[in-house]
Amino acid sequence: MNIPPPYEPYDWAENLPFVYALKAMKEGKATEDQQHLILKEMMNISGYYDLSYRPNSDRDTSFAEGKRFIGAQIVKLVNLTADVIEKSKQRKSKRPA
């Protein structure tokens, strides 16, 4: 099986709707569908659902895991529950300045 190197740049020219969705998001005008597309493609770009392990290179494995970490952070943030967010705000407000 030939796993692509994790450092290959994203082939944006093959997904122009994603590019336009990002541009719309930057302007604060992304539609609901564009927002869903952005999140889906961010998971693809980060390799979140892929295996990080690269059998022929520890460095490629590490690079892939670094990319995957970004996807994991996005998933964690979008899945935070309201009570966890509120508890965090309360802890932050109790910290000394």
C-alpha positions as CSV (number, residue, x, y, z in Angstrom):
1,M,0.0,0.0,0.0
2,N,1.4,3.4,-1.0
3,I,0.5,6.0,1.7
4,P,1.1,9.6,0.5
5,P,3.7,11.7,2.3
6,P,2.0,13.8,5.0
7,Y,3.9,16.9,3.8
8,E,2.3,17.0,0.3
9,P,0.4,20.3,-0.1
10,Y,-3.3,20.3,-0.3
11,D,-4.5,20.1,-3.9
12,W,-6.8,23.1,-3.6
13,A,-7.3,23.3,-7.4
14,E,-9.2,20.0,-7.2
15,N,-11.7,21.4,-4.7
16,L,-12.6,25.0,-5.7
17,P,-15.9,24.9,-3.7
18,F,-13.8,24.6,-0.6
19,V,-11.5,27.5,-1.6
20,Y,-14.6,29.7,-2.2
21,A,-16.1,28.6,1.1
22,L,-12.9,29.7,2.9
23,K,-13.0,33.0,1.1
24,A,-16.6,33.5,2.1
25,M,-15.9,32.6,5.7
26,K,-13.1,35.1,5.8
27,E,-15.6,37.8,4.7
28,G,-18.1,36.5,7.2
29,K,-20.5,35.4,4.5
30,A,-20.2,31.6,4.4
31,T,-23.5,29.8,3.9
32,E,-24.4,26.9,6.2
33,D,-23.4,24.4,3.4
34,Q,-20.1,26.2,3.0
35,Q,-19.5,26.0,6.8
36,H,-20.1,22.3,6.8
37,L,-17.8,21.9,3.8
38,I,-15.0,23.8,5.6
39,L,-15.2,21.6,8.7
40,K,-15.3,18.4,6.6
41,E,-12.3,19.5,4.5
42,M,-10.3,20.6,7.6
43,M,-10.7,17.1,8.9
44,N,-9.4,15.8,5.5
45,I,-6.5,18.2,5.3
46,S,-5.4,17.4,8.9
47,G,-5.6,13.7,8.2
48,Y,-7.7,13.3,11.4
49,Y,-9.5,10.2,10.2
50,D,-6.3,8.7,8.7
51,L,-3.7,6.6,10.4
52,S,-0.6,8.7,11.1
53,Y,1.8,5.8,10.9
54,R,4.1,5.8,7.9
55,P,6.0,2.4,7.8
56,N,9.1,3.7,6.0
57,S,9.7,6.9,8.0
58,D,9.5,7.9,11.6
59,R,9.8,11.5,10.5
60,D,6.8,11.2,8.2
61,T,4.8,9.5,11.0
62,S,5.7,12.4,13.3
63,F,4.7,15.0,10.7
64,A,1.4,13.2,10.0
65,E,0.7,13.0,13.7
66,G,1.3,16.8,14.0
67,K,-1.2,17.5,11.3
68,R,-3.7,15.1,12.9
69,F,-3.3,16.9,16.2
70,I,-4.9,20.0,14.6
71,G,-7.9,18.0,13.5
72,A,-8.2,16.5,17.0
73,Q,-8.2,20.0,18.5
74,I,-11.0,21.1,16.1
75,V,-13.1,18.1,17.0
76,K,-12.6,18.6,20.7
77,L,-13.6,22.3,20.5
78,V,-16.7,21.7,18.4
79,N,-17.8,18.9,20.7
80,L,-17.5,20.9,23.9
81,T,-20.7,20.9,25.8
82,A,-22.2,24.1,27.2
83,D,-21.6,23.0,30.8
84,V,-17.9,22.4,30.2
85,I,-17.6,25.9,28.5
86,E,-19.4,27.6,31.4
87,K,-17.2,25.8,34.0
88,S,-14.2,27.0,32.1
89,K,-15.5,30.6,32.0
90,Q,-16.1,30.4,35.8
91,R,-12.6,29.1,36.5
92,K,-11.1,31.8,34.4
93,S,-13.1,34.6,36.1
94,K,-11.8,33.3,39.5
95,R,-8.1,33.5,38.6
96,P,-6.1,36.4,40.0
97,A,-5.2,39.0,37.4
